[in-house]
Amino acid sequence: MLDTLREVRSRGVTLILIEQIMHAVMSLSDGVLVLHCGERIAEETPEQVTKNPRVVEAYLGDPAWVGRAAGKTALRRERVR
């Protein structure tokens, strides 16, 4: 599915994804809008969203743990692509 979306996107078509599989979102998006309980908490690039404290707290839990695990997350993201 991701390959098909990449092909469509390469033709200049704008895509709107409603998705919770983060590697899909991060690999396809120029910008990400994050909602939590119906409230917009971030609208940034994929890289900025992963570092946004409100997003981290809402979806990943303890920001201190996320900081320690950041290297592992980056490696997993690269491996999935």
Backbone hydrogen bonds, N-H to C=O, Kabsch-Sander energy under -0.5 kcal/mol:
donor,donor_aa,acceptor,acceptor_aa,energy
5,L,1,M,-2.4
6,R,2,L,-2.6
7,E,3,D,-2.2
8,V,4,T,-2.3
9,R,5,L,-2.6
10,S,6,R,-2.3
11,R,7,E,-0.6
11,R,8,V,-1.1
12,G,9,R,-2.1
13,V,8,V,-1.2
17,L,15,L,-0.5
19,E,17,L,-0.6
22,M,20,Q,-1.1
24,A,21,I,-0.9
25,V,21,I,-1.8
26,M,22,M,-3.1
27,S,23,H,-1.8
28,L,24,A,-1.2
29,S,25,V,-1.7
32,V,44,E,-3.5
34,V,32,V,-0.5
34,V,42,A,-2.8
35,L,33,L,-0.5
36,H,39,E,-2.6
39,E,36,H,-1.8
41,I,34,V,-2.7
41,I,39,E,-0.5
42,A,34,V,-1.2
44,E,32,V,-1.9
49,V,45,T,-2.5
50,T,46,P,-1.7
51,K,47,E,-0.6
51,K,48,Q,-1.0
52,N,48,Q,-0.6
52,N,49,V,-1.0
56,V,52,N,-2.7
57,E,53,P,-2.6
58,A,54,R,-2.3
59,Y,55,V,-2.7
60,L,55,V,-0.6
60,L,56,V,-2.5
61,G,56,V,-1.2
66,V,62,D,-2.1
67,G,63,P,-2.2
68,R,64,A,-1.7
69,A,65,W,-2.0
70,A,66,V,-0.7
70,A,67,G,-0.6
73,T,69,A,-2.3
74,A,70,A,-2.4
75,L,71,G,-1.9
76,R,72,K,-2.4
77,R,73,T,-2.6
78,E,74,A,-2.1
79,R,75,L,-2.3
80,V,76,R,-2.0
81,R,77,R,-1.5
